[in-house]
Amino acid sequence: MKKLGKIILVFLLALVAFFFWASASNYADNEHTQLISFKDVPTETTNDSIFSIVTYNIGYLSGMTNNLAVDRTKSLFDENLNKTKQVFKTIDPDIIALQEIDYDSQRSFHINQQTALSSLGFRYAAQAVNWDVRYLPFPYWPISSHFGKTYSGQSILSKFNLDQHEVTVLSKPDDMPFWRSAFYLDRLAQVATLSIKGQEVKVINVHLEAFDQEARKKQTNEVIDIYQHFAGTYPTLLIGDFNSDMSMNDATVNKLLVPSNIAYAVVDTSKKTYPSDTSLERLDYIFYNTDFIEKVDARIVTEIEEASDHLPVLMRFKLKNRP
């Protein structure tokens, strides 16, 4: 019995040590929120009055294997990166807001996907890390499928200068067990200020709670407050993965349509973004304030196929002249 007790004690101590080691950060807090300028990236922006923006949950370029307990090869990520670059080069957006992008993660072979995509002409990037752990024990089984070191988040890539960058950590689900809270993917509202033809434009990039409806409601209210703080003064785009399909009766995303100064890009709700192979739900949106922004056109970017488990949304727009 004493031997058994010692074995159990050693096991528990090892488990506690592993928990604290695995949930610790790899990088300093001041590296989590950054404005980055890629000096070696030549940038060209259109000289006309029409601009374009994309939101894309890139799913760390894992395609339809996202969050599945499967073995992945580097060639999968290389193919999905090349596909993404090819499509973005063709549609030529001025701004891209990304969710679930990896900066240095074991699950995606330690490729900095932000740097890789910046080569398309995006000299400026706003980086907001929401997952920084030394070892992520997910998916739970088998152990060989664990994500391991994870350094991931949200990025705004821009061909226009980024002047400011603020990040708000949104509410977590209530009553989370401590072990889940330690490994929780923080939900962020990332606000970047862009200079477009002499005008300040606010881009709010979000990725809201996927599994807890009450937490998503709270986060949606917080995002509305952030949007309203800027929307009366600046051209404001609120974009990202809202994890809510507005065609559903209880969709939290519909709360965004209550203010009179907001509209969304792809009006046809039959056009879906998730999953990318069958497109059953609309989870990804571009909202904008109609007092300052005029939509030219918008669509779901289906030609990117299954580089991620989501499809991107593209909008072309004009800035209205304001006195």
C-alpha positions in Angstrom: 0.0 0.0 0.0 2.9 2.4 0.8 4.5 1.7 -2.6 1.1 2.2 -4.3 0.7 5.5 -2.4 4.1 6.7 -3.5 3.4 5.8 -7.1 0.1 7.7 -7.0 1.8 10.7 -5.3 4.6 10.8 -7.9 2.0 10.6 -10.7 0.0 13.5 -9.2 3.1 15.6 -8.8 4.2 14.9 -12.3 0.7 15.8 -13.6 0.7 19.1 -11.7 4.1 19.9 -13.0 3.1 19.1 -16.5 0.0 21.3 -16.2 1.9 24.4 -15.2 4.6 23.8 -17.7 2.2 23.1 -20.6 -0.1 26.1 -19.9 2.8 28.5 -19.6 3.5 31.1 -22.4 6.2 30.8 -24.9 6.6 34.5 -25.5 6.4 37.7 -23.5 3.1 39.6 -23.3 4.5 42.5 -25.3 5.0 40.2 -28.2 1.3 39.2 -28.2 0.0 42.5 -29.5 2.2 44.0 -32.2 2.2 46.3 -35.2 4.7 45.0 -37.8 6.1 46.5 -40.9 7.7 44.2 -43.4 10.3 46.6 -44.9 11.3 44.1 -47.6 7.7 43.9 -49.0 7.0 46.2 -51.8 3.4 47.5 -51.5 1.2 48.8 -54.2 -2.3 50.2 -53.6 -4.9 51.1 -56.1 -5.1 54.8 -57.2 -8.9 54.7 -57.7 -11.6 55.2 -55.1 -12.6 51.5 -54.7 -11.0 49.4 -52.0 -11.4 45.8 -51.0 -11.3 43.8 -47.7 -11.5 40.1 -46.9 -12.2 38.2 -43.7 -11.0 34.7 -43.5 -10.8 32.1 -40.8 -7.7 30.5 -42.1 -8.0 27.5 -39.7 -4.1 27.5 -39.6 -4.3 26.2 -43.2 -5.3 22.7 -42.0 -8.2 22.4 -44.5 -10.9 20.1 -43.5 -8.7 18.4 -40.8 -9.1 21.4 -38.4 -9.4 20.1 -34.8 -9.5 16.4 -36.0 -7.3 13.8 -34.4 -5.5 12.9 -37.6 -1.9 12.9 -38.8 -1.0 15.8 -41.0 1.8 16.3 -43.4 3.8 19.4 -44.2 2.7 19.1 -47.8 -0.9 19.6 -46.8 0.0 23.0 -45.3 2.2 23.9 -48.2 -0.5 23.1 -50.7 -3.1 25.1 -48.7 -0.7 28.1 -48.3 0.0 28.1 -52.1 -3.7 27.9 -52.9 -4.5 30.8 -50.5 -1.7 32.9 -52.0 -2.9 32.1 -55.5 -6.5 33.1 -54.8 -5.5 36.3 -52.9 -3.2 37.3 -55.6 -6.0 37.0 -58.1 -8.7 38.9 -56.1 -6.1 41.4 -54.9 -7.6 42.7 -51.6 -6.2 45.8 -49.9 -6.9 44.5 -46.4 -7.2 40.9 -45.1 -8.5 40.1 -41.6 -7.5 36.6 -40.5 -8.6 34.3 -37.6 -6.9 31.1 -36.4 -3.6 32.0 -38.0 -0.4 30.4 -36.7 2.8 32.3 -36.0 5.0 29.5 -34.6 3.0 26.3 -33.9 4.0 22.6 -33.9 0.6 21.7 -35.5 1.5 23.7 -38.6 5.2 22.9 -38.8 6.3 26.2 -37.2 5.6 28.2 -40.3 4.8 31.9 -39.6 1.7 32.1 -41.8 1.4 35.9 -41.3 4.9 36.4 -42.8 4.2 34.0 -45.6 1.1 35.9 -46.7 2.6 39.3 -46.3 4.7 38.6 -49.4 1.6 39.3 -51.5 2.2 43.0 -51.0 1.0 43.5 -47.4 3.7 45.6 -45.8 1.8 46.2 -42.6 0.4 43.7 -40.1 -1.4 43.9 -36.8 -0.8 40.8 -34.8 -3.0 39.7 -31.8 -2.1 36.4 -30.1 -4.9 34.6 -28.3 -3.3 31.1 -27.9 0.2 30.9 -26.4 0.9 27.6 -24.6 4.0 25.4 -24.5 1.9 22.2 -25.0 -1.7 21.9 -26.0 -3.1 18.4 -25.2 -5.8 18.6 -27.9 -7.3 16.7 -29.6 -7.4 14.6 -26.5 -6.7 11.2 -28.0 -4.5 9.7 -29.4 -1.6 11.6 -27.7 0.3 11.6 -31.1 -2.4 14.0 -32.4 -1.8 16.7 -29.7 -1.2 20.2 -31.1 1.9 20.6 -28.8 3.4 24.1 -28.9 0.8 26.6 -30.0 1.3 30.2 -30.9 -1.7 31.5 -32.8 -4.1 34.3 -33.1 -5.7 37.0 -35.3 -4.0 39.2 -37.9 -4.9 42.2 -40.0 -2.8 42.5 -43.1 -2.9 45.8 -44.9 -1.4 47.6 -47.9 -2.2 50.8 -46.2 -0.3 52.1 -43.2 -1.5 50.9 -39.8 -1.3 53.7 -37.3 -2.8 52.2 -34.1 -3.7 48.8 -32.7 -5.8 47.9 -29.7 -6.9 44.5 -28.5 -9.8 43.7 -26.1 -10.1 40.3 -24.5 -13.8 39.4 -24.5 -15.7 37.6 -21.7 -15.0 33.9 -21.1 -17.7 31.3 -20.5 -18.9 31.2 -16.9 -18.0 28.3 -14.7 -15.2 26.9 -16.8 -13.1 24.4 -14.9 -9.6 25.7 -14.1 -7.9 23.3 -16.5 -10.0 24.5 -19.5 -9.5 28.1 -18.5 -5.7 27.6 -18.5 -5.8 26.4 -22.2 -8.8 28.5 -23.4 -8.5 30.2 -26.7 -9.1 33.8 -25.8 -11.8 35.6 -27.8 -10.5 38.9 -29.1 -11.8 42.2 -30.6 -8.8 43.5 -32.5 -9.1 47.2 -33.6 -6.6 48.6 -36.1 -6.5 52.2 -37.5 -5.7 52.4 -41.2 -4.8 55.5 -43.2 -6.7 55.2 -46.5 -6.2 58.2 -48.9 -5.9 60.5 -45.9 -8.9 59.1 -44.0 -8.7 57.2 -40.8 -10.5 53.9 -41.1 -11.2 51.5 -38.2 -11.1 47.7 -38.8 -12.4 45.5 -36.0 -11.4 41.9 -36.4 -13.2 39.4 -34.1 -13.4 35.6 -33.5 -16.3 34.8 -31.1 -17.0 31.9 -28.9 -18.0 28.7 -30.8 -19.5 26.4 -28.1 -21.1 28.5 -25.3 -24.2 30.4 -26.4 -24.3 32.6 -23.3 -20.7 33.6 -23.6 -21.2 34.4 -27.3 -24.1 36.7 -26.3 -21.9 38.6 -23.9 -19.1 38.8 -26.4 -21.5 40.1 -29.1 -22.7 42.9 -26.8 -19.1 43.8 -26.0 -18.3 43.9 -29.7 -21.4 46.1 -30.4 -20.2 48.6 -27.8 -16.7 48.7 -29.4 -18.3 49.2 -32.9 -20.6 52.0 -31.7 -17.6 53.7 -30.0 -16.1 54.3 -33.4 -18.9 54.1 -35.9 -20.3 57.6 -35.3 -16.9 59.2 -36.1 -14.9 56.9 -38.5 -15.5 54.6 -41.4 -15.7 51.3 -39.5 -15.6 47.7 -40.6 -16.5 45.0 -38.2 -15.5 41.6 -39.6 -14.5 38.1 -38.6 -15.9 34.8 -37.5 -18.9 35.3 -35.4 -19.7 31.6 -35.0 -23.4 32.4 -35.5 -25.7 31.9 -38.5 -28.1 34.8 -38.9 -30.7 32.5 -40.6 -31.2 30.8 -37.2 -33.9 32.2 -34.9 -31.6 32.5 -31.8 -28.6 33.7 -33.7 -26.5 36.1 -31.5 -25.1 37.8 -34.6 -28.6 39.3 -35.3 -28.0 41.6 -32.4 -25.6 43.5 -34.6 -28.4 44.4 -37.0 -30.3 46.4 -34.3 -28.3 49.7 -34.7 -29.6 51.7 -37.7 -26.1 52.6 -38.9 -24.9 49.1 -39.8 -25.2 46.8 -42.7 -23.6 43.5 -43.8 -21.8 42.7 -47.1 -23.3 39.5 -48.5 -27.1 40.0 -48.1 -28.1 36.7 -49.6 -28.2 34.5 -46.4 -28.3 31.3 -48.6 -24.6 31.9 -49.3 -22.7 30.0 -46.6 -19.1 30.0 -45.4 -18.8 26.8 -43.2 -17.8 24.1 -43.7 -16.0 24.9 -46.9 -16.7 21.5 -48.5 -20.5 21.6 -48.0 -21.2 25.2 -46.9 -24.1 24.6 -44.4 -23.7 27.7 -42.2 -22.9 31.4 -42.5 -20.4 32.1 -39.7 -18.2 34.8 -41.3 -19.3 38.4 -42.0 -18.3 41.9 -43.0 -20.4 44.6 -41.3 -19.9 48.3 -42.0 -21.3 51.7 -41.1 -23.5 53.1 -43.9 -22.9 56.7 -42.9 -19.3 56.5 -44.0 -19.0 53.4 -46.3 -20.7 52.5 -49.5 -20.7 48.9 -50.6 -19.8 48.3 -54.3 -20.2 44.6 -54.3 -19.5 41.5 -52.1 -19.3 37.7 -52.4 -18.2 34.5 -50.8 -14.8 33.5 -52.2 -15.6 29.9 -53.1 -12.6 29.4 -55.4 -10.3 29.0 -52.5 -12.0 25.7 -51.9 -10.8 23.7 -48.9 -7.6 25.5 -47.9 -9.5 26.1 -44.6 -12.7 24.7 -43.2 -14.1 28.2 -43.7 -14.6 30.3 -46.9 -13.5 33.9 -47.0 -15.9 36.9 -47.5 -14.9 39.7 -49.9 -16.3 43.2 -50.1 -15.3 46.1 -52.3 -16.3 49.5 -51.0 -16.0 53.3 -51.3 -15.5 55.9 -48.6 -18.2 58.5 -48.6 -17.1 62.1 -48.6 -18.0 63.7 -45.2 -18.0 67.4 -44.4 
